[in-house]
Amino acid sequence: MGRTQARTAAGKSTAGKTTAGKSTSGKAKPTARKSAAGNATANGAANGKPPAKKATTRKPAASGTAAKPAARKPAAKKPAAGKSPARGTAARTKPADGPEMVQLLTPEGERVEHPDYPLTVSHEELRGLYRDMVLSRRFDAEATALQRQGELGLWPSMLGQEAAQIGSGRALRADDYVFPTYREHGVAWCRGVDPTQLLGMFRGVNHGGWDPNSNNFHLYTIVIGSQTLHAAGYAMGVAKDGGDAAVMAYFGDGASSQGDVAEAFTFAAVYQAPVVFFCQNNQWAISEPTERQTRVPLYQRAQGYGFPGLRVDGNDVLAVLATTRAAAEQTRSGQGPVLIEAFTYRMGAHTTSDDPTRYRRQEELESWEARDPILRLRRHLDREGAADEAFHSELEAESETLARRVREAIRTMPDPDPIAMFDHIYADGHTLVDEERAEFAGYLASFADHEGN
């Protein structure tokens, strides 16, 4: 483990050549690296105290909420970062615009500045980020359609989370190593994994589809939360090898309730592992809202383990790019782990086996659609005059070409040899496995004999 793997080249896809991934001039200043949380931690140190909030009947969150005057009644204040009522969907339908959330691009496409996360991007880089998000969404939509047509057994859509994935993916270096869940299609795109390779596992013809070391992008992890432990262990190995790469661990708000994530936080903190824990809080763990999973905003959990955390507007690709770049640099410099909570929204179903209309309201979805990450960057491009109609026409044509390639690839994807499941079980072979292979081969041959009669 460690240096030899972490140095493997990544980002060889066609997307990589036209994006902002290689570098931008907006790198966080050294002073901002004193804490990747930068903008706020649980004690409200950054940017002053949170503004006063209206009274609510909900009790204050347990440890980790913002400090309050001693004479103030606990029930008179909501959790500092959540701004959410006790129940319902109101918190998820109003913008999380508290001072603790880093934002560089408003939903209207207006550029704003942040003192701890400065970022300078060229028009070419803006177009590259926009292209990444549009193409990854088009691929995701095609995969969803293929599942509905019976070509895939299941598909987890990333609809609405493009900015969180593209922004963080393009913030990484080629020698950084990524541990995804099963929804990081945009990050895979940034790491140079061919989109068609993501489909094999969901079609049931392979166990992954790509060599993780060729792109420094691990195979998808179906078991919820386990990849955070893998990432923490790998990061510890990078540190012991004397490497300077960062490790990224992606997980969702639901996975944050898993014990594996708590254990990964513990090990990473104690060993100062160079890992960025990137939580995509899309508001719903299948049908369970975030407010019923935690009493404090997710990013504040890092405080209890002894490392910084921050919340970023997950629908703002520029803010995600800036904060992830700063966090990765902080871990590379030996300052230990960082937790980023990308506050975003899953606009589609959890997977194609899910029906979100059974547990969330249409008004909530419409509220978040108004903050669509692609629409937001499109508005900014228009404001800046950074993209003309020719660019958008060419991108639309490229999207359709990608969709056709994906359809053709999935329909021509060969089925695996049934006997292959006996391969690579033991390095030196095993007599029992040999017996089972021979028995199964005879069973398969019996069908051929029957068809010949």
N, C-alpha and C positions, 0 to 999 in steps of 0.2 A: 504494500500500500504506500501511498505518499507521493514522493516527488516524481518518480518516473511516470506514474499514471497521470498526475496532475499537469504534467507538461505536454500531454498529447494535444495536437492541434485540433481546433474546433472552429465552427462557423463557416463551413465550406459551401453552404447552399447559395443559390442565386440570390436569396434575400440578403445575405450577409454583405454583399458588395455595395448595396445602395442604401444602407441604413446608418443610423447614428451609433451603431454598436461599437465601432472600432475606437473612437474617442471623440469627445467634444471638449471644447475649451472651458466648459463650465464646472470644472472639478471643484469640490468643496475646499474652502481654504483650510489650512492647518488648524486655525483656531476653532473651526467648527468640529474638528475631530475629537475635541475633548469629550464629547458624548454624541453618539449618533442619534440619540434621542433628541438632541438639539432643541427642538421647539418646546417640549414639555415632558416632564416625568410626573410620577404620581403625586409628588408633593407640591406641584404647581410652581416650581422654581423658575421655569423659563417663561418669558413674556408676562410675568406677573401672575396674580391669582386669576382663576377663571371668573368671568362676569357672574353677577348674582343671577339666580334663577328663581322662577316662580315657585311658590310652595306646592308641595305634592304630598299625598298621603303615603307615598312609598318611603320606607325606611332607608336611611343612607346605606351605601355599600359598605361592606366590611373593610378591613384594613387595606390601605393602598389608595383611598380616595384623597382628594385634595384637602389640605389643612383648612380648618374652619375656626373662626373666633370661638373662644371658650364659652362665651355666654350664649352662643347661638344654639337654637334647638336643632337636634339632629334631623328631625323630620322636615325641616324647612328647606333642605337642599337636596337636589338630585345628585346622582353620581356625576363626578366632574366631567368626564369625557363622553359619557354615553348620551346625556341629555334626553333620556328616555323615560316615559311613564312606566308605571308598574306593569301594565299589560297592554295588549293591542299592538297595532302596527304603526302608530303615529310616529314613533322614533325612527322607523325605517323609511318613512315617506318624506320626512323633512331633512334638509341638508345637514350633515354633521359639520357645522361651520365653527366649532369651538376653537379656541386659540391653540389647542393641543394638536390640531390636524394640519399637516404641511400641505400647502396648495400653491401651485405656480401658475395654474391656468383655470380660470373660472368656467362654469358651465356655458357661459356665453362666448367663450373663446378669448377672453381678455387676459393678457399676461400680467401677472403680479409677481412681486419679489418677496423673497424670504431671507432674513438676515443670516441664517445659519446654512442655507442651501442655495447659494448662488448658482446660476446655470446660464451658460451662453451657448446657443445652438444656431447653426446656420440654416438658411432656407433649404439647402440640400438635405441636411440632417432631419429637419422637420418632415420633409417629403418622404424620407426613408422610414421614419417612425410611422407615418400615416400608411405607407404602402404595407409595412409589416402587419399592421392591425387589420387592414382591409383584406389582405390575402389570407391571414389566419382565420378571420371570420368566415370567409368564403369556403375555405376548406372545412371548417367546423360545420357549416350549414350543409355541405355536400355529404359529409359523414352521417349527419342526422338523417338526411333523406335516404341514404343507402341502408341505414338500419330499418327504416320504415318499409323499405322495399324487400327486406329479408336478406340483405347481403351481409349484415353484421348482427351479431347476437345482442349487442348492447352498445350504447355510445353515451359518454358523459360530455355534455356540451359545455363550452367555455364562454357562451354568449354573454356579453356584458363585462367580461373580465379581461378584455384585450389589453387595456392600458396597464393593468397590474402586471401582466405577463410580459408584454413587449418592453415596457419600461425597465423592469428588473432584469430581463434577459439581456438587453442591450447594454446594461451597466457593467456586465461582467467581462473579465479578460478571458482569453482563450484557455489559459491554464487553470482557471477556476473550475471547480467540480460541482455539478448540480445533482441533487437528489429530489426527483419530482414525486407527486402523487400520481393520479391517473387522468388529470384534467389539464396538465400543463402543455397543451398543444402549441400555444404561442411561444413558450420558452423553448420547446423542442425546435421550433422554426428558427429561433435566434441561434441555437446551438448547431444548426446545420443538419439536423435529422430530416431526411426526406419524409414529407407528410404521409406518403403511402406506407412507410414502415410502421407508422403508428397504428395501422388498421389490422395488422395480422393477428394480434392478440385478441382483439374484439371480434374477429372473424372465427377465431378458434383454430388457426393453422400454425401458430408458433407461440413461443413463450415470451416474446418481446419484439424481436424484429430488427434490432441493431446492436452493434458492438458498443457498449458504454464507453470504452476507453478510446474509441475513435473520435468521439465528440465531447468527452468529459460530461456526458449526460447519462445518468443511470437509467436502468429500465423502469418502466412505470410500476408503481407499488399499489396494489389493490388493498392490502391490509391497512386499515386506517391508522396513521400515526407512526408506523414502525420505521419509516424512512428517516425520521428525525434522529433516531438512535444510530442508524447507519451513518448519517451525516456527521453526528458528533464524534463517532469513533474514527471515521475517515479524517476529520479535521484534527483530531488528536495525533493521528499518524503523520499528517502533513507537518505539524509542529515538531514532532520528534525527529522527523527527517530533515528539519532545518529549512523547509520550503516556505515560500511567501505567498502561496495561493490562498484564495478564500474558498470556502465551501458554502453552498446555498442549500437550504432545506425548505422545501415548499410544503405547506399543509393548510387545511381549512379551519374555519372557526369550530366546526364539530370535532375535528381531530384534536383541538386544543384541550378537550375534556378527557383525552385518553391518557392513561398512565405512562405510556411510552414517551409522550411529549414531556411530561414532568421529569422523567428520568433523563431524557436527553438534555433538558435545561440544566439539571443538576450536574451532570458530568461535564458539559461544555463550560459551565461557570467555574467549577472547581479547577479544571485543567486549562482554563484560559484558551479554549479551543477556537481557532479562527473560523467560526461558522456564523452565518447570517440566517436566522430563523425567519422565514418570510411567510406570514399568515395571511391568506386571502380571506378576509372576513366578508363573505358574500351574503351575510345576514341570516342564512338558513342552513342548518345541518339536516338535510332532507326536509322534514316538516317541522323541525324544532327551531324556533327563533333564538337568536343569540341571547336575548335578555333572559331566557330561561336556562341558559347554560352557565352564566357567570354573573356575579354581583358587581364586578368592576370591568371597565374597558379592557379588552384583551391585552393591549400593549403594556398595561400596568402590571401584568403578571411578572414581567421580567424583573421588576424591582425586588420581588421576594426571593429571587435566585441570585441577586447581586450583579446584574448586568443591565445596561440601558435598553429601553424600548421606546418606540415612537409610533404615532399613527400618521399615515399619509393618505391623502385623497386617492383612493385606488382607481378612480376614473380619470385621473390627471396623469397622462403618460410622462409629462415633464417632471412633475414632482416625484413620481416613482423612480424615474431615471436618476434624479439628483440625490435622493435619499439613499437609494440602494448603492449608488457609487460611493457615497460617503461612508456608509456602513461597511461595505466590502473593504475599503481602504483602511478603516479603523481596525478590522479584524486582522488584516494582513500585517499591520504594524505591531501586533502582539498585545492588543488591548482587550482581547477576549471576544465573546459572542455579543450579538446585537439582535434584538427582536423588532421586526417591522410588521405592523398591522396595516395592511392595505384595505382601507374601508371602501368596499365595492359592493356589487350586487349581481347575483345570478339571475339574469333575465329569462333564462329558459328553465327547463326541468332539471332536477338533480341528475337524472339519467333518463334515457328514453323509456324506462319502466316506471317513471314517476309521473304523477299528475298534480302539478302545483296549484291548480285551481281549487283543489280540495282543502287547502290550508292557508292561502294568502289571497288578499283582495286585489281586484283589478286596479283600484286607485293607487295602490302601492306600486304596482308594476309601472303604471303610467308616470308616476312621479320620478322613478329612476330612469325611465326611458328618456325623459327630458334631460338627463345628465349623461346620456350615452357617450362613452369615451371617444368613439370615432367621430361622432357629430361635433363634439367639443373641439377636437383638433382640426376638423374641417373648417369650423368657424374661425379658428385662429389663422389657418392658412389663408382664408379669404381676407381677414383683417390685414395680414401682412403682405398680401399680394404674392405669396410664396409659391402658388401653384395655379396654372392656367387650365383652361378646359381641355387642352391637348393632353396634359398630364393625367387628368381624371379619365379621359376616354381611353388612353393607353392602359391605365390601371384596370379599368373595367374589362377590357379585352384580355389582359393578363389573368384576371380572376377567372374568367370563363375558360381559358386555356388550362388553368390549374384544375378546375372542377372536372373538365373532360379527362384529364390525365388521371385523376383520382378514380373516376368511374371505371375507366379502362383497366387500371391496375387492380382494383378490387375484384372485378369480374374475371380476370385472367389469373388471379393468384392461385397457384397450385395447392392442392390439398397435401398434407404431409403424409409420408409413408407410415402406415400404422405400426410397423415394426420399429420405427425410429424411437419410440418411447422407451425401449429397452436399452438404448445406447446411453453411454456416459453416466450410468448409475454408479458403477464402481470403476475405478481407474484400471484395475487389473482383472476385471471380470469376476463373475461369481457363478458357481455351479447352479444355484437355485434360479438365478435370473436366466441363465442359459436354458434351463428346462422350461421355464415359463415362456421364453421367446419361441422355442420350438413348438410348444403346445399351441400358442397363439397363431403361429405361422400355419400349422395344420388346420386350425379352425378357419382361417381366412381362405385357405386353399379349398376347403369343402364347399364354399360358395361357388368358386369357379367350376368345380366338378359338377355341381348341380345345374349351373347355367349351360353347361355343355351337353347335358342329357336331353 
